[in-house]
């Protein structure tokens, strides 16, 4: 396989000026048609906002048609088409009566038309160029392709504590299988399976690549992210330092001698990394116990349940149904049934929410009564979320969510730790 890391003459990587012009003109036509339709449907305020995104749309078409990957070519082509689109839609909108009116236009009509559109094209062109400047990051990452990973890593908007990097790395070897999870959003970001990685994103196809495909890593600022890029500077995956198991990912990359730009001085591979936990004999792991909600939580749910039942019962006695219409009676009956149903659910929560352990079998019942039964050996990793402890399988799909307010959680932690699963 030829190494394209320094292949600057590759036509596939460089793109074409002609295709870039064709894509930009296509985007310009699409933007003009959309803005004309918005004007015809009396959506003037929305139309003004759309002009700020004309440059973004034309830049997207420039990348879609694989335009020339040069900053000068991209900026000139997209900039000219952006100004043209911002001016032409106003001119076409003003000239529309000329094409649809059966009566001929007089000199006075042309004068009034000129007075109407004399200042608008300049204003719209300014809005288009302002939007092109504000949304240039994606175009810049494509055109300046050798700096694309750095642009992606320094793209902000995630909060200054989003990418806090660890001061030191773990002193033990990372496991053969682990995943980098977001602590506050559901789903898996990057899955490490031996020497293979999988970048899982919502509404997109998973990207699978090998450790040999990684050319380097760029560490972003606090409001950015960390980017893994390939031999052709293509972004392979991105993750943040605030994600769970991000420190294991950094150690995993260092152990495989992958260059990390501007790595902190405290990041060192441990001289003697601890071995992975060995499998424990099943005979030493036979346990049987049940964890329920803590007593204060059960009292709270029970109190709320009885209160809602009393409120629902009181609604039957308060209104004078004879003075109400049929619609009002139906609404009150539905309200009473909903309140009493919520009360019954709250009464059941304190009784049904639990975790049952019988040897290697686990049964987790959620607050709403949904039960999940599986073997503890199916659990690959565990992550903590807000109020929940999430158990994942080998494919890093959610097996069950355990309420963190259960009693005697240390017993559950010890049980999972005996199988080499750290909570």
C-alpha positions as semicolon CSV with decimal commas, in nm:
position;residue;x (nm);y (nm);z (nm)
1;X;0,000;0,000;0,000
2;X;0,160;0,336;-0,095
3;X;0,217;0,584;0,184
4;X;0,010;0,896;0,117
5;X;0,127;1,084;0,426
6;X;0,350;1,314;0,221
7;X;0,195;1,256;-0,120
8;X;0,107;1,613;-0,207
9;X;0,059;1,538;-0,579
10;X;-0,222;1,286;-0,532
11;X;-0,518;1,410;-0,740
12;X;-0,759;1,228;-0,513
13;X;-0,637;1,427;-0,213
14;X;-0,588;1,761;-0,390
15;X;-0,924;1,771;-0,568
16;X;-1,006;1,977;-0,877
17;X;-1,068;2,349;-0,934
18;X;-1,332;2,273;-1,197
19;X;-1,525;2,042;-0,961
20;X;-1,500;2,306;-0,689
21;X;-1,651;2,570;-0,918
22;X;-1,926;2,330;-1,026
23;X;-2,009;2,245;-0,665
24;X;-2,010;2,610;-0,554
25;X;-2,236;2,712;-0,845
26;X;-2,472;2,426;-0,755
27;X;-2,482;2,543;-0,395
28;X;-2,540;2,900;-0,510
29;X;-2,840;2,796;-0,719
30;X;-2,986;2,597;-0,430
31;X;-2,949;2,894;-0,192
32;X;-3,108;3,135;-0,441
33;X;-3,408;2,907;-0,492
34;X;-3,458;2,858;-0,118
35;X;-3,441;3,232;-0,043
36;X;-3,679;3,312;-0,328
37;X;-3,930;3,058;-0,196
38;X;-3,903;3,202;0,155
39;X;-3,967;3,552;0,019
40;X;-4,269;3,438;-0,181
41;X;-4,417;3,280;0,132
42;X;-4,369;3,603;0,333
43;X;-4,086;3,466;0,550
44;X;-3,872;3,779;0,548
45;X;-3,713;3,746;0,894
46;X;-3,625;3,381;0,830
47;X;-3,483;3,479;0,493
48;X;-3,249;3,732;0,654
49;X;-3,116;3,465;0,888
50;X;-3,064;3,225;0,597
51;X;-2,818;3,465;0,434
52;X;-2,575;3,403;0,720
53;X;-2,564;3,035;0,621
54;X;-2,523;3,080;0,246
55;X;-2,144;3,048;0,274
56;X;-2,179;2,733;0,485
57;X;-2,408;2,568;0,228
58;X;-2,189;2,664;-0,068
59;X;-1,880;2,542;0,119
60;X;-2,056;2,212;0,185
61;X;-2,122;2,170;-0,189
62;X;-1,758;2,263;-0,257
63;X;-1,646;1,976;-0,036
64;X;-1,914;1,743;-0,173
65;X;-1,784;1,789;-0,529
66;X;-1,422;1,748;-0,409
67;X;-1,303;2,096;-0,496
68;X;-0,938;2,198;-0,492
69;X;-0,788;2,153;-0,144
70;X;-0,622;2,491;-0,137
71;X;-0,712;2,782;0,089
72;X;-0,681;3,039;-0,189
73;X;-0,892;2,837;-0,436
74;X;-1,154;2,749;-0,177
75;X;-1,186;3,100;-0,033
76;X;-1,202;3,269;-0,374
77;X;-1,452;3,023;-0,524
78;X;-1,682;3,005;-0,222
79;X;-1,653;3,378;-0,152
80;X;-1,747;3,481;-0,507
81;X;-2,040;3,240;-0,518
82;X;-2,157;3,356;-0,173
83;X;-2,160;3,722;-0,279
84;X;-2,326;3,631;-0,609
85;X;-2,600;3,431;-0,436
86;X;-2,664;3,708;-0,182
87;X;-2,700;3,967;-0,460
88;X;-2,877;3,766;-0,730
89;X;-3,170;3,651;-0,517
90;X;-3,258;4,015;-0,437
91;X;-3,231;4,116;-0,802
92;X;-3,439;3,820;-0,917
93;X;-3,702;3,890;-0,653
94;X;-3,727;4,252;-0,767
95;X;-3,743;4,153;-1,135
96;X;-4,011;3,889;-1,074
97;X;-4,300;4,132;-1,149
98;X;-4,137;4,210;-1,483
99;X;-4,167;3,846;-1,592
100;X;-4,514;3,774;-1,453
101;X;-4,689;4,109;-1,520
102;X;-4,877;4,123;-1,855
103;X;-4,850;4,503;-1,872
104;X;-4,526;4,651;-2,013
105;X;-4,293;4,831;-1,775
106;X;-4,253;5,204;-1,825
107;X;-3,952;5,420;-1,745
108;X;-4,118;5,528;-1,420
109;X;-4,165;5,164;-1,322
110;X;-3,798;5,093;-1,388
111;X;-3,702;5,397;-1,180
112;X;-3,910;5,281;-0,883
113;X;-3,763;4,933;-0,920
114;X;-3,409;5,075;-0,917
115;X;-3,481;5,279;-0,605
116;X;-3,611;4,966;-0,437
117;X;-3,310;4,745;-0,502
118;X;-3,029;5,003;-0,503
119;X;-2,916;4,944;-0,144
120;X;-3,040;4,591;-0,072
121;X;-2,778;4,399;-0,277
122;X;-2,492;4,567;-0,090
123;X;-2,653;4,487;0,245
124;X;-2,721;4,124;0,150
125;X;-2,368;4,080;0,016
126;X;-2,235;4,203;0,350
127;X;-2,453;3,955;0,539
128;X;-2,340;3,672;0,313
129;X;-1,970;3,751;0,359
130;X;-2,019;3,783;0,737
131;X;-2,183;3,440;0,747
132;X;-1,907;3,295;0,527
133;X;-1,647;3,427;0,772
134;X;-1,827;3,295;1,080
135;X;-1,884;2,946;0,933
136;X;-1,547;2,903;0,761
137;X;-1,408;2,636;0,996
138;X;-1,541;2,337;0,806
139;X;-1,419;2,478;0,474
140;X;-1,082;2,564;0,624
141;X;-1,043;2,212;0,765
142;X;-1,105;2,073;0,415
143;X;-0,892;2,320;0,220
144;X;-0,594;2,323;0,458
145;X;-0,611;1,946;0,483
146;X;-0,274;1,899;0,651
147;X;-0,399;2,111;0,941
148;X;-0,746;1,956;0,942
149;X;-0,698;1,756;1,265
150;X;-0,579;2,070;1,445
151;X;-0,883;2,269;1,328
152;X;-1,112;1,988;1,445
153;X;-0,935;1,967;1,783
154;X;-0,953;2,341;1,847
155;X;-1,317;2,380;1,747
156;X;-1,475;2,519;2,065
157;X;-1,826;2,542;2,200
158;X;-1,811;2,249;2,443
159;X;-1,730;2,434;2,766
160;X;-1,388;2,496;2,916
161;X;-1,400;2,183;3,135
162;X;-1,501;1,951;2,851
163;X;-1,149;1,844;2,760
164;X;-0,963;1,853;3,091
165;X;-0,661;1,627;3,047
166;X;-0,543;1,400;3,331
167;X;-0,221;1,499;3,506
168;X;-0,101;1,139;3,532
169;X;-0,191;0,819;3,352
170;X;-0,298;0,493;3,521
171;X;-0,026;0,269;3,665
172;X;-0,178;-0,051;3,524
173;X;-0,210;-0,180;3,170
174;X;-0,541;-0,103;3,001
175;X;-0,761;-0,409;2,942
176;X;-0,786;-0,567;2,600
177;X;-1,143;-0,443;2,564
178;X;-1,264;-0,108;2,693
179;X;-1,470;0,186;2,577
180;X;-1,463;0,562;2,618
181;X;-1,805;0,682;2,731
182;X;-1,955;1,024;2,773
183;X;-2,041;1,074;3,140
184;X;-2,357;1,275;3,076
185;X;-2,489;1,159;2,739
186;X;-2,592;0,802;2,651
187;X;-2,402;0,596;2,398
188;X;-2,046;0,487;2,336
189;X;-1,787;0,705;2,168
190;X;-1,479;0,490;2,100
191;X;-1,453;0,113;2,149
192;X;-1,109;-0,048;2,175
193;X;-1,104;-0,416;2,080
194;X;-0,747;-0,540;2,092
195;X;-0,565;-0,357;1,812
196;X;-0,888;-0,247;1,645
197;X;-1,088;0,067;1,724
198;X;-1,446;0,155;1,647
199;X;-1,580;0,511;1,652
200;X;-1,952;0,493;1,714
201;X;-2,160;0,804;1,646
202;X;-2,532;0,858;1,652
203;X;-2,713;0,854;1,319
204;X;-2,388;0,764;1,139
205;X;-2,219;0,445;1,036
206;X;-1,949;0,317;1,271
207;X;-1,593;0,388;1,161
208;X;-1,362;0,091;1,220
209;X;-0,984;0,124;1,188
210;X;-0,665;-0,040;1,313
211;X;-0,390;0,098;1,533
212;X;-0,164;0,089;1,225
213;X;-0,391;0,345;1,059
214;X;-0,325;0,607;1,330
215;X;-0,050;0,852;1,233
216;X;-0,076;1,077;1,540
217;X;-0,291;1,245;1,802
218;X;-0,369;1,614;1,849
219;X;-0,459;1,733;2,199
220;X;-0,713;2,013;2,194
221;X;-0,775;2,293;2,448
222;X;-1,023;2,277;2,736
223;X;-1,320;2,358;2,514
224;X;-1,204;2,140;2,223
225;X;-1,137;1,770;2,183
226;X;-0,859;1,520;2,112
227;X;-0,832;1,396;1,755
228;X;-0,683;1,075;1,614
229;X;-0,580;1,125;1,250
230;X;-0,457;0,894;0,977
231;X;-0,181;0,894;0,718
232;X;-0,365;1,138;0,493
233;X;-0,450;1,367;0,788
234;X;-0,808;1,241;0,787
235;X;-0,985;1,255;1,123
236;X;-1,033;0,897;1,241
237;X;-1,193;0,960;1,580
238;X;-1,236;1,231;1,842
239;X;-1,290;1,216;2,218
240;X;-1,267;1,444;2,521
241;X;-1,057;1,421;2,835
242;X;-1,370;1,442;3,050
243;X;-1,503;1,114;2,911
244;X;-1,479;0,802;3,118
245;X;-1,171;0,586;3,049
246;X;-1,005;0,866;2,851
247;X;-0,691;0,818;3,065
248;X;-0,680;0,453;2,957
249;X;-0,699;0,567;2,596
250;X;-0,399;0,799;2,637
251;X;-0,199;0,519;2,801
252;X;-0,303;0,277;2,527
253;X;-0,177;0,520;2,261
254;X;0,155;0,582;2,441
255;X;0,221;0,211;2,480
256;X;0,185;0,167;2,106
257;X;0,427;0,455;2,042
258;X;0,175;0,672;1,860
259;X;0,293;1,038;1,851
260;X;0,088;1,269;2,073
261;X;0,145;1,637;1,998
262;X;0,225;1,848;2,308
263;X;0,178;1,559;2,551
264;X;0,216;1,672;2,918
265;X;0,546;1,591;3,090
266;X;0,368;1,380;3,352
267;X;0,244;1,133;3,091
268;X;0,476;0,838;3,108
269;X;0,421;0,468;3,053
270;X;0,468;0,294;3,392
271;X;0,795;0,106;3,422
272;X;0,619;-0,190;3,575
273;X;0,257;-0,183;3,482
274;X;0,036;-0,407;3,687
275;X;-0,105;-0,712;3,511
276;X;-0,465;-0,748;3,421
277;X;-0,679;-0,918;3,684
278;X;-0,679;-1,293;3,652
279;X;-0,993;-1,494;3,620
280;X;-1,120;-1,617;3,955
281;X;-1,246;-1,966;4,017
282;X;-1,626;-1,985;4,006
283;X;-1,632;-2,188;4,328
284;X;-1,504;-1,887;4,521
285;X;-1,766;-1,654;4,377
286;X;-2,092;-1,820;4,479
287;X;-2,297;-1,546;4,634
288;X;-2,667;-1,486;4,678
289;X;-2,814;-1,154;4,791
290;X;-3,075;-0,891;4,702
291;X;-3,032;-0,513;4,709
292;X;-3,335;-0,288;4,743
293;X;-3,388;0,083;4,766
294;X;-3,269;0,249;5,083
295;X;-3,530;0,288;5,352
296;X;-3,559;0,671;5,321
297;X;-3,615;0,638;4,946
298;X;-3,885;0,374;4,999
299;X;-4,058;0,597;5,254
300;X;-4,052;0,892;5,013
301;X;-4,200;0,692;4,724
302;X;-4,464;0,541;4,952
303;X;-4,562;0,883;5,087
304;X;-4,586;1,030;4,738
305;X;-4,794;0,735;4,623
306;X;-5,048;0,763;4,905
307;X;-5,066;1,141;4,858
308;X;-5,146;1,104;4,489
309;X;-5,409;0,840;4,564
310;X;-5,577;1,073;4,814
311;X;-5,570;1,361;4,566
312;X;-5,724;1,140;4,298
313;X;-5,996;1,022;4,537
314;X;-6,068;1,381;4,645
315;X;-6,124;1,485;4,284
316;X;-6,426;1,253;4,269
317;X;-6,592;1,441;4,555
318;X;-6,512;1,806;4,478
319;X;-6,675;1,888;4,141
320;X;-7,048;1,906;4,081
321;X;-7,072;1,681;3,778
322;X;-7,429;1,783;3,704
323;X;-7,318;2,138;3,620
324;X;-7,036;2,028;3,388
325;X;-7,040;1,951;3,019
326;X;-6,952;1,610;2,883
327;X;-6,606;1,730;2,772
328;X;-6,531;1,871;3,118
329;X;-6,646;1,551;3,285
330;X;-6,424;1,343;3,056
331;X;-6,124;1,566;3,125
332;X;-6,173;1,540;3,503
333;X;-6,210;1,161;3,487
334;X;-5,889;1,130;3,284
335;X;-5,708;1,358;3,531
336;X;-5,828;1,151;3,827
337;X;-5,722;0,826;3,663
338;X;-5,379;0,971;3,573
339;X;-5,315;1,095;3,927
340;X;-5,422;0,767;4,083
341;X;-5,217;0,570;3,828
342;X;-4,907;0,772;3,920
343;X;-4,978;0,702;4,284
344;X;-4,993;0,327;4,221
345;X;-4,664;0,344;4,029
346;X;-4,494;0,528;4,316
347;X;-4,621;0,268;4,564
348;X;-4,478;-0,012;4,348
349;X;-4,139;0,154;4,297
350;X;-4,032;0,098;4,656
351;X;-4,113;-0,272;4,628
352;X;-4,002;-0,372;4,279
353;X;-3,678;-0,175;4,226
354;X;-3,396;-0,415;4,322
355;X;-3,091;-0,614;4,214
356;X;-3,093;-0,989;4,267
357;X;-2,769;-1,192;4,260
358;X;-2,772;-1,570;4,249
359;X;-2,425;-1,703;4,177
360;X;-2,331;-1,574;3,833
361;X;-2,687;-1,475;3,745
362;X;-2,795;-1,115;3,791
363;X;-3,148;-0,977;3,769
364;X;-3,192;-0,599;3,766
365;X;-3,542;-0,452;3,802
366;X;-3,578;-0,083;3,717
367;X;-3,798;0,176;3,887
368;X;-4,075;0,113;3,635
369;X;-4,061;-0,265;3,676
370;X;-3,860;-0,353;3,367
371;X;-3,642;-0,658;3,443
372;X;-3,313;-0,755;3,279
373;X;-3,156;-1,095;3,352
374;X;-2,804;-1,189;3,243
375;X;-2,480;-1,350;3,356
376;X;-2,216;-1,143;3,532
377;X;-1,964;-1,280;3,282
378;X;-2,154;-1,093;3,010
379;X;-2,058;-0,764;3,175
380;X;-1,758;-0,611;3,000
381;X;-1,738;-0,264;3,156
382;X;-1,921;-0,034;3,395
383;X;-1,966;0,342;3,385
384;X;-2,117;0,585;3,631
385;X;-2,381;0,834;3,523
386;X;-2,605;1,081;3,703
387;X;-2,795;0,862;3,949
388;X;-2,722;0,542;3,756
389;X;-2,460;0,271;3,721
390;X;-2,464;0,137;3,366
391;X;-2,352;-0,220;3,287
392;X;-2,228;-0,291;2,931
393;X;-2,171;-0,617;2,744
394;X;-1,883;-0,714;2,509
395;X;-2,038;-0,512;2,229
396;X;-2,066;-0,220;2,474
397;X;-2,442;-0,224;2,457
398;X;-2,635;-0,149;2,773
399;X;-2,727;-0,458;2,971
400;X;-2,895;-0,280;3,262
401;X;-2,902;0,043;3,462
402;X;-2,867;0,009;3,838
403;X;-3,007;0,285;4,059
404;X;-2,721;0,428;4,265
405;X;-2,957;0,482;4,563
406;X;-2,975;0,109;4,640
407;X;-2,867;-0,005;4,985
408;X;-2,531;-0,175;5,049
409;X;-2,375;-0,079;4,716
410;X;-2,033;-0,184;4,850
411;X;-2,150;-0,544;4,839
412;X;-2,238;-0,511;4,471
413;X;-1,901;-0,347;4,403
414;X;-1,720;-0,631;4,576
415;X;-1,921;-0,886;4,381
416;X;-1,834;-0,726;4,047
417;X;-1,471;-0,677;4,152
418;X;-1,441;-1,050;4,220
419;X;-1,502;-1,099;3,847
420;X;-1,247;-0,832;3,755
421;X;-1,510;-0,561;3,692
422;X;-1,422;-0,232;3,858
423;X;-1,712;-0,007;3,948
